[in-house]
Amino acid sequence: MAVPLALGGCIQVNAPDDAIVIELNINIRQEVIYQLAADVRDNIDENPDIF
């Protein structure tokens, strides 16, 4: 019973000195292009005489 109590004071958890950096490379370009293509298709369908 004394062993766990004796080891309990030896463990230390410290925060890092430097900031934690999380890099997220998210590509939203495909969704924007898809949305623009859908809008163009709808405009052409609604106004076939514009071209």
PDB file of N, CA, C, O and CB in Angstrom:
ATOM      1  N   MET A   1       0.827  -1.199   0.000  1.00  0.00           N
ATOM      2  CA  MET A   1       0.000   0.000   0.000  1.00  0.00           C
ATOM      3  C   MET A   1       0.861   1.249   0.000  1.00  0.00           C
ATOM      4  O   MET A   1       0.444   2.292  -0.503  1.00  0.00           O
ATOM      5  CB  MET A   1      -0.935   0.006   1.203  1.00  0.00           C
ATOM      6  N   ALA A   2       2.048   1.152   0.555  1.00  0.00           N
ATOM      7  CA  ALA A   2       2.919   2.323   0.628  1.00  0.00           C
ATOM      8  C   ALA A   2       3.566   2.633  -0.719  1.00  0.00           C
ATOM      9  O   ALA A   2       3.930   3.784  -0.961  1.00  0.00           O
ATOM     10  CB  ALA A   2       3.996   2.109   1.681  1.00  0.00           C
ATOM     11  N   VAL A   3       3.723   1.650  -1.603  1.00  0.00           N
ATOM     12  CA  VAL A   3       4.383   1.870  -2.887  1.00  0.00           C
ATOM     13  C   VAL A   3       3.588   2.830  -3.774  1.00  0.00           C
ATOM     14  O   VAL A   3       4.184   3.765  -4.309  1.00  0.00           O
ATOM     15  CB  VAL A   3       4.584   0.540  -3.608  1.00  0.00           C
ATOM     16  N   PRO A   4       2.267   2.653  -3.963  1.00  0.00           N
ATOM     17  CA  PRO A   4       1.536   3.619  -4.796  1.00  0.00           C
ATOM     18  C   PRO A   4       1.557   5.031  -4.217  1.00  0.00           C
ATOM     19  O   PRO A   4       1.592   6.002  -4.973  1.00  0.00           O
ATOM     20  CB  PRO A   4       0.098   3.167  -4.970  1.00  0.00           C
ATOM     21  N   LEU A   5       1.535   5.162  -2.909  1.00  0.00           N
ATOM     22  CA  LEU A   5       1.580   6.491  -2.314  1.00  0.00           C
ATOM     23  C   LEU A   5       2.941   7.136  -2.511  1.00  0.00           C
ATOM     24  O   LEU A   5       3.024   8.347  -2.717  1.00  0.00           O
ATOM     25  CB  LEU A   5       1.246   6.422  -0.833  1.00  0.00           C
ATOM     26  N   ALA A   6       3.999   6.358  -2.453  1.00  0.00           N
ATOM     27  CA  ALA A   6       5.341   6.896  -2.628  1.00  0.00           C
ATOM     28  C   ALA A   6       5.575   7.325  -4.079  1.00  0.00           C
ATOM     29  O   ALA A   6       6.261   8.320  -4.310  1.00  0.00           O
ATOM     30  CB  ALA A   6       6.388   5.860  -2.204  1.00  0.00           C
ATOM     31  N   LEU A   7       5.031   6.610  -5.052  1.00  0.00           N
ATOM     32  CA  LEU A   7       5.211   6.952  -6.463  1.00  0.00           C
ATOM     33  C   LEU A   7       4.283   8.067  -6.916  1.00  0.00           C
ATOM     34  O   LEU A   7       4.522   8.671  -7.962  1.00  0.00           O
ATOM     35  CB  LEU A   7       4.987   5.733  -7.320  1.00  0.00           C
ATOM     36  N   GLY A   8       3.258   8.350  -6.176  1.00  0.00           N
ATOM     37  CA  GLY A   8       2.288   9.361  -6.566  1.00  0.00           C
ATOM     38  C   GLY A   8       2.882  10.744  -6.685  1.00  0.00           C
ATOM     39  O   GLY A   8       2.413  11.530  -7.508  1.00  0.00           O
ATOM     40  N   GLY A   9       3.897  11.081  -5.900  1.00  0.00           N
ATOM     41  CA  GLY A   9       4.499  12.399  -5.963  1.00  0.00           C
ATOM     42  C   GLY A   9       5.574  12.520  -7.024  1.00  0.00           C
ATOM     43  O   GLY A   9       6.073  13.626  -7.232  1.00  0.00           O
ATOM     44  N   CYS A  10       5.959  11.471  -7.699  1.00  0.00           N
ATOM     45  CA  CYS A  10       7.042  11.501  -8.684  1.00  0.00           C
ATOM     46  C   CYS A  10       6.562  11.886 -10.079  1.00  0.00           C
ATOM     47  O   CYS A  10       7.388  12.249 -10.916  1.00  0.00           O
ATOM     48  CB  CYS A  10       7.721  10.155  -8.741  1.00  0.00           C
ATOM     49  N   ILE A  11       5.289  11.824 -10.358  1.00  0.00           N
ATOM     50  CA  ILE A  11       4.768  12.086 -11.696  1.00  0.00           C
ATOM     51  C   ILE A  11       4.370  13.556 -11.781  1.00  0.00           C
ATOM     52  O   ILE A  11       3.587  14.054 -10.972  1.00  0.00           O
ATOM     53  CB  ILE A  11       3.555  11.156 -12.023  1.00  0.00           C
ATOM     54  N   GLN A  12       4.933  14.243 -12.791  1.00  0.00           N
ATOM     55  CA  GLN A  12       4.609  15.648 -12.993  1.00  0.00           C
ATOM     56  C   GLN A  12       4.160  15.849 -14.436  1.00  0.00           C
ATOM     57  O   GLN A  12       4.722  15.269 -15.364  1.00  0.00           O
ATOM     58  CB  GLN A  12       5.826  16.557 -12.658  1.00  0.00           C
ATOM     59  N   VAL A  13       3.158  16.664 -14.600  1.00  0.00           N
ATOM     60  CA  VAL A  13       2.669  17.008 -15.943  1.00  0.00           C
ATOM     61  C   VAL A  13       2.783  18.509 -16.075  1.00  0.00           C
ATOM     62  O   VAL A  13       2.174  19.262 -15.315  1.00  0.00           O
ATOM     63  CB  VAL A  13       1.183  16.518 -16.184  1.00  0.00           C
ATOM     64  N   ASN A  14       3.582  18.945 -17.064  1.00  0.00           N
ATOM     65  CA  ASN A  14       3.794  20.375 -17.274  1.00  0.00           C
ATOM     66  C   ASN A  14       3.307  20.768 -18.660  1.00  0.00           C
ATOM     67  O   ASN A  14       3.395  19.988 -19.608  1.00  0.00           O
ATOM     68  CB  ASN A  14       5.284  20.744 -17.098  1.00  0.00           C
ATOM     69  N   ALA A  15       2.798  21.975 -18.764  1.00  0.00           N
ATOM     70  CA  ALA A  15       2.382  22.498 -20.067  1.00  0.00           C
ATOM     71  C   ALA A  15       3.625  22.863 -20.873  1.00  0.00           C
ATOM     72  O   ALA A  15       4.625  23.281 -20.289  1.00  0.00           O
ATOM     73  CB  ALA A  15       1.442  23.737 -19.904  1.00  0.00           C
ATOM     74  N   PRO A  16       3.590  22.716 -22.198  1.00  0.00           N
ATOM     75  CA  PRO A  16       4.754  23.075 -23.018  1.00  0.00           C
ATOM     76  C   PRO A  16       4.984  24.584 -22.996  1.00  0.00           C
ATOM     77  O   PRO A  16       4.052  25.362 -22.795  1.00  0.00           O
ATOM     78  CB  PRO A  16       4.566  22.588 -24.470  1.00  0.00           C
ATOM     79  N   ASP A  17       6.234  24.983 -23.204  1.00  0.00           N
ATOM     80  CA  ASP A  17       6.573  26.410 -23.232  1.00  0.00           C
ATOM     81  C   ASP A  17       6.065  27.075 -24.501  1.00  0.00           C
ATOM     82  O   ASP A  17       5.618  28.221 -24.466  1.00  0.00           O
ATOM     83  CB  ASP A  17       8.085  26.601 -23.115  1.00  0.00           C
ATOM     84  N   ASP A  18       6.131  26.357 -25.632  1.00  0.00           N
ATOM     85  CA  ASP A  18       5.684  26.914 -26.908  1.00  0.00           C
ATOM     86  C   ASP A  18       4.193  26.646 -27.103  1.00  0.00           C
ATOM     87  O   ASP A  18       3.623  25.728 -26.513  1.00  0.00           O
ATOM     88  CB  ASP A  18       6.498  26.318 -28.080  1.00  0.00           C
ATOM     89  N   ALA A  19       3.593  27.460 -27.935  1.00  0.00           N
ATOM     90  CA  ALA A  19       2.179  27.275 -28.253  1.00  0.00           C
ATOM     91  C   ALA A  19       2.005  26.011 -29.087  1.00  0.00           C
ATOM     92  O   ALA A  19       2.887  25.650 -29.866  1.00  0.00           O
ATOM     93  CB  ALA A  19       1.615  28.507 -29.005  1.00  0.00           C
ATOM     94  N   ILE A  20       0.892  25.352 -28.927  1.00  0.00           N
ATOM     95  CA  ILE A  20       0.571  24.172 -29.718  1.00  0.00           C
ATOM     96  C   ILE A  20      -0.054  24.651 -31.026  1.00  0.00           C
ATOM     97  O   ILE A  20      -1.041  25.387 -31.017  1.00  0.00           O
ATOM     98  CB  ILE A  20      -0.394  23.198 -28.940  1.00  0.00           C
ATOM     99  N   VAL A  21       0.522  24.234 -32.139  1.00  0.00           N
ATOM    100  CA  VAL A  21       0.058  24.666 -33.459  1.00  0.00           C
ATOM    101  C   VAL A  21      -0.607  23.484 -34.142  1.00  0.00           C
ATOM    102  O   VAL A  21      -0.018  22.411 -34.266  1.00  0.00           O
ATOM    103  CB  VAL A  21       1.236  25.224 -34.326  1.00  0.00           C
ATOM    104  N   ILE A  22      -1.835  23.692 -34.581  1.00  0.00           N
ATOM    105  CA  ILE A  22      -2.568  22.670 -35.329  1.00  0.00           C
ATOM    106  C   ILE A  22      -2.813  23.237 -36.719  1.00  0.00           C
ATOM    107  O   ILE A  22      -3.497  24.248 -36.880  1.00  0.00           O
ATOM    108  CB  ILE A  22      -3.927  22.270 -34.614  1.00  0.00           C
ATOM    109  N   GLU A  23      -2.253  22.581 -37.711  1.00  0.00           N
ATOM    110  CA  GLU A  23      -2.426  23.045 -39.082  1.00  0.00           C
ATOM    111  C   GLU A  23      -3.517  22.236 -39.757  1.00  0.00           C
ATOM    112  O   GLU A  23      -3.455  21.009 -39.818  1.00  0.00           O
ATOM    113  CB  GLU A  23      -1.107  22.941 -39.873  1.00  0.00           C
ATOM    114  N   LEU A  24      -4.515  22.940 -40.262  1.00  0.00           N
ATOM    115  CA  LEU A  24      -5.607  22.295 -40.978  1.00  0.00           C
ATOM    116  C   LEU A  24      -5.615  22.814 -42.412  1.00  0.00           C
ATOM    117  O   LEU A  24      -5.897  23.987 -42.658  1.00  0.00           O
ATOM    118  CB  LEU A  24      -6.980  22.557 -40.275  1.00  0.00           C
ATOM    119  N   ASN A  25      -5.314  21.956 -43.324  1.00  0.00           N
ATOM    120  CA  ASN A  25      -5.355  22.323 -44.735  1.00  0.00           C
ATOM    121  C   ASN A  25      -6.649  21.771 -45.320  1.00  0.00           C
ATOM    122  O   ASN A  25      -6.726  20.610 -45.723  1.00  0.00           O
ATOM    123  CB  ASN A  25      -4.100  21.781 -45.511  1.00  0.00           C
ATOM    124  N   ILE A  26      -7.649  22.621 -45.356  1.00  0.00           N
ATOM    125  CA  ILE A  26      -8.965  22.208 -45.837  1.00  0.00           C
ATOM    126  C   ILE A  26      -9.197  22.870 -47.193  1.00  0.00           C
ATOM    127  O   ILE A  26      -9.065  24.087 -47.329  1.00  0.00           O
ATOM    128  CB  ILE A  26     -10.098  22.591 -44.814  1.00  0.00           C
ATOM    129  N   ASN A  27      -9.535  22.077 -48.173  1.00  0.00           N
ATOM    130  CA  ASN A  27      -9.759  22.586 -49.509  1.00  0.00           C
ATOM    131  C   ASN A  27     -11.250  22.790 -49.715  1.00  0.00           C
ATOM    132  O   ASN A  27     -12.001  21.826 -49.862  1.00  0.00           O
ATOM    133  CB  ASN A  27      -9.178  21.632 -50.571  1.00  0.00           C
ATOM    134  N   ILE A  28     -11.683  24.065 -49.727  1.00  0.00           N
ATOM    135  CA  ILE A  28     -13.098  24.357 -49.953  1.00  0.00           C
ATOM    136  C   ILE A  28     -13.337  24.831 -51.386  1.00  0.00           C
ATOM    137  O   ILE A  28     -14.466  25.147 -51.761  1.00  0.00           O
ATOM    138  CB  ILE A  28     -13.591  25.416 -48.957  1.00  0.00           C
ATOM    139  N   ARG A  29     -12.280  24.877 -52.175  1.00  0.00           N
ATOM    140  CA  ARG A  29     -12.388  25.368 -53.543  1.00  0.00           C
ATOM    141  C   ARG A  29     -13.338  24.514 -54.378  1.00  0.00           C
ATOM    142  O   ARG A  29     -14.117  25.048 -55.167  1.00  0.00           O
ATOM    143  CB  ARG A  29     -11.016  25.404 -54.194  1.00  0.00           C
ATOM    144  N   GLN A  30     -13.281  23.225 -54.215  1.00  0.00           N
ATOM    145  CA  GLN A  30     -14.118  22.337 -55.014  1.00  0.00           C
ATOM    146  C   GLN A  30     -15.596  22.607 -54.767  1.00  0.00           C
ATOM    147  O   GLN A  30     -16.392  22.614 -55.706  1.00  0.00           O
ATOM    148  CB  GLN A  30     -13.792  20.877 -54.705  1.00  0.00           C
ATOM    149  N   GLU A  31     -15.962  22.829 -53.519  1.00  0.00           N
ATOM    150  CA  GLU A  31     -17.366  23.098 -53.202  1.00  0.00           C
ATOM    151  C   GLU A  31     -17.820  24.419 -53.813  1.00  0.00           C
ATOM    152  O   GLU A  31     -18.936  24.516 -54.322  1.00  0.00           O
ATOM    153  CB  GLU A  31     -17.577  23.120 -51.682  1.00  0.00           C
ATOM    154  N   VAL A  32     -16.963  25.435 -53.766  1.00  0.00           N
ATOM    155  CA  VAL A  32     -17.316  26.741 -54.325  1.00  0.00           C
ATOM    156  C   VAL A  32     -17.481  26.636 -55.833  1.00  0.00           C
ATOM    157  O   VAL A  32     -18.432  27.184 -56.389  1.00  0.00           O
ATOM    158  CB  VAL A  32     -16.245  27.796 -53.974  1.00  0.00           C
ATOM    159  N   ILE A  33     -16.575  25.944 -56.496  1.00  0.00           N
ATOM    160  CA  ILE A  33     -16.682  25.782 -57.953  1.00  0.00           C
ATOM    161  C   ILE A  33     -17.952  25.014 -58.306  1.00  0.00           C
ATOM    162  O   ILE A  33     -18.640  25.364 -59.265  1.00  0.00           O
ATOM    163  CB  ILE A  33     -15.438  25.050 -58.519  1.00  0.00           C
ATOM    164  N   TYR A  34     -18.267  23.977 -57.544  1.00  0.00           N
ATOM    165  CA  TYR A  34     -19.475  23.203 -57.803  1.00  0.00           C
ATOM    166  C   TYR A  34     -20.715  24.084 -57.656  1.00  0.00           C
ATOM    167  O   TYR A  34     -21.644  23.996 -58.460  1.00  0.00           O
ATOM    168  CB  TYR A  34     -19.557  21.997 -56.850  1.00  0.00           C
ATOM    169  N   GLN A  35     -20.727  24.934 -56.626  1.00  0.00           N
ATOM    170  CA  GLN A  35     -21.869  25.820 -56.402  1.00  0.00           C
ATOM    171  C   GLN A  35     -21.992  26.821 -57.549  1.00  0.00           C
ATOM    172  O   GLN A  35     -23.095  27.085 -58.027  1.00  0.00           O
ATOM    173  CB  GLN A  35     -21.728  26.562 -55.051  1.00  0.00           C
ATOM    174  N   LEU A  36     -20.863  27.380 -57.992  1.00  0.00           N
ATOM    175  CA  LEU A  36     -20.904  28.324 -59.104  1.00  0.00           C
ATOM    176  C   LEU A  36     -21.382  27.640 -60.384  1.00  0.00           C
ATOM    177  O   LEU A  36     -22.155  28.225 -61.143  1.00  0.00           O
ATOM    178  CB  LEU A  36     -19.522  28.951 -59.324  1.00  0.00           C
ATOM    179  N   ALA A  37     -20.933  26.417 -60.628  1.00  0.00           N
ATOM    180  CA  ALA A  37     -21.360  25.681 -61.815  1.00  0.00           C
ATOM    181  C   ALA A  37     -22.863  25.429 -61.772  1.00  0.00           C
ATOM    182  O   ALA A  37     -23.536  25.525 -62.798  1.00  0.00           O
ATOM    183  CB  ALA A  37     -20.598  24.348 -61.930  1.00  0.00           C
ATOM    184  N   ALA A  38     -23.389  25.112 -60.607  1.00  0.00           N
ATOM    185  CA  ALA A  38     -24.831  24.883 -60.478  1.00  0.00           C
ATOM    186  C   ALA A  38     -25.598  26.180 -60.727  1.00  0.00           C
ATOM    187  O   ALA A  38     -26.650  26.165 -61.367  1.00  0.00           O
ATOM    188  CB  ALA A  38     -25.172  24.318 -59.080  1.00  0.00           C
ATOM    189  N   ASP A  39     -25.080  27.296 -60.226  1.00  0.00           N
ATOM    190  CA  ASP A  39     -25.737  28.583 -60.452  1.00  0.00           C
ATOM    191  C   ASP A  39     -25.728  28.955 -61.931  1.00  0.00           C
ATOM    192  O   ASP A  39     -26.727  29.447 -62.456  1.00  0.00           O
ATOM    193  CB  ASP A  39     -25.055  29.680 -59.632  1.00  0.00           C
ATOM    194  N   VAL A  40     -24.606  28.721 -62.598  1.00  0.00           N
ATOM    195  CA  VAL A  40     -24.516  29.022 -64.029  1.00  0.00           C
ATOM    196  C   VAL A  40     -25.490  28.150 -64.808  1.00  0.00           C
ATOM    197  O   VAL A  40     -26.184  28.630 -65.704  1.00  0.00           O
ATOM    198  CB  VAL A  40     -23.074  28.812 -64.545  1.00  0.00           C
ATOM    199  N   ARG A  41     -25.539  26.872 -64.466  1.00  0.00           N
ATOM    200  CA  ARG A  41     -26.456  25.958 -65.164  1.00  0.00           C
ATOM    201  C   ARG A  41     -27.904  26.420 -64.971  1.00  0.00           C
ATOM    202  O   ARG A  41     -28.692  26.395 -65.917  1.00  0.00           O
ATOM    203  CB  ARG A  41     -26.279  24.497 -64.646  1.00  0.00           C
ATOM    204  N   ASP A  42     -28.254  26.838 -63.762  1.00  0.00           N
ATOM    205  CA  ASP A  42     -29.618  27.320 -63.507  1.00  0.00           C
ATOM    206  C   ASP A  42     -29.908  28.591 -64.293  1.00  0.00           C
ATOM    207  O   ASP A  42     -31.007  28.757 -64.823  1.00  0.00           O
ATOM    208  CB  ASP A  42     -29.825  27.576 -62.009  1.00  0.00           C
ATOM    209  N   ASN A  43     -28.928  29.489 -64.372  1.00  0.00           N
ATOM    210  CA  ASN A  43     -29.126  30.724 -65.137  1.00  0.00           C
ATOM    211  C   ASN A  43     -29.306  30.434 -66.619  1.00  0.00           C
ATOM    212  O   ASN A  43     -30.150  31.048 -67.271  1.00  0.00           O
ATOM    213  CB  ASN A  43     -27.946  31.673 -64.933  1.00  0.00           C
ATOM    214  N   ILE A  44     -28.531  29.513 -67.153  1.00  0.00           N
ATOM    215  CA  ILE A  44     -28.675  29.153 -68.567  1.00  0.00           C
ATOM    216  C   ILE A  44     -30.018  28.510 -68.831  1.00  0.00           C
ATOM    217  O   ILE A  44     -30.651  28.783 -69.851  1.00  0.00           O
ATOM    218  CB  ILE A  44     -27.557  28.212 -69.000  1.00  0.00           C
ATOM    219  N   ASP A  45     -30.465  27.644 -67.905  1.00  0.00           N
ATOM    220  CA  ASP A  45     -31.771  27.002 -68.070  1.00  0.00           C
ATOM    221  C   ASP A  45     -32.898  28.028 -68.005  1.00  0.00           C
ATOM    222  O   ASP A  45     -33.891  27.906 -68.722  1.00  0.00           O
ATOM    223  CB  ASP A  45     -31.979  25.925 -66.996  1.00  0.00           C
ATOM    224  N   GLU A  46     -32.747  29.031 -67.154  1.00  0.00           N
ATOM    225  CA  GLU A  46     -33.803  30.051 -67.009  1.00  0.00           C
ATOM    226  C   GLU A  46     -33.762  31.072 -68.155  1.00  0.00           C
ATOM    227  O   GLU A  46     -34.792  31.644 -68.511  1.00  0.00           O
ATOM    228  CB  GLU A  46     -33.657  30.779 -65.655  1.00  0.00           C
ATOM    229  N   ASN A  47     -32.586  31.299 -68.725  1.00  0.00           N
ATOM    230  CA  ASN A  47     -32.417  32.308 -69.773  1.00  0.00           C
ATOM    231  C   ASN A  47     -31.641  31.722 -70.946  1.00  0.00           C
ATOM    232  O   ASN A  47     -30.478  32.072 -71.143  1.00  0.00           O
ATOM    233  CB  ASN A  47     -31.692  33.557 -69.221  1.00  0.00           C
ATOM    234  N   PRO A  48     -32.247  30.850 -71.719  1.00  0.00           N
ATOM    235  CA  PRO A  48     -31.509  30.187 -72.800  1.00  0.00           C
ATOM    236  C   PRO A  48     -31.085  31.141 -73.921  1.00  0.00           C
ATOM    237  O   PRO A  48     -30.215  30.790 -74.718  1.00  0.00           O
ATOM    238  CB  PRO A  48     -32.353  29.079 -73.384  1.00  0.00           C
ATOM    239  N   ASP A  49     -31.675  32.334 -74.003  1.00  0.00           N
ATOM    240  CA  ASP A  49     -31.354  33.244 -75.082  1.00  0.00           C
ATOM    241  C   ASP A  49     -30.191  34.185 -74.775  1.00  0.00           C
ATOM    242  O   ASP A  49     -29.886  35.056 -75.589  1.00  0.00           O
ATOM    243  CB  ASP A  49     -32.554  34.042 -75.420  1.00  0.00           C
ATOM    244  N   ILE A  50     -29.528  34.031 -73.613  1.00  0.00           N
ATOM    245  CA  ILE A  50     -28.452  34.953 -73.271  1.00  0.00           C
ATOM    246  C   ILE A  50     -27.155  34.640 -74.027  1.00  0.00           C
ATOM    247  O   ILE A  50     -26.247  35.471 -74.070  1.00  0.00           O
ATOM    248  CB  ILE A  50     -28.198  34.914 -71.775  1.00  0.00           C
ATOM    249  N   PHE A  51     -27.067  33.460 -74.615  1.00  0.00           N
ATOM    250  CA  PHE A  51     -25.860  33.135 -75.391  1.00  0.00           C
ATOM    251  C   PHE A  51     -26.202  33.142 -76.838  1.00  0.00           C
ATOM    252  O   PHE A  51     -25.336  32.894 -77.678  1.00  0.00           O
ATOM    253  CB  PHE A  51     -25.266  31.774 -74.989  1.00  0.00           C
TER     254      PHE A  51
END
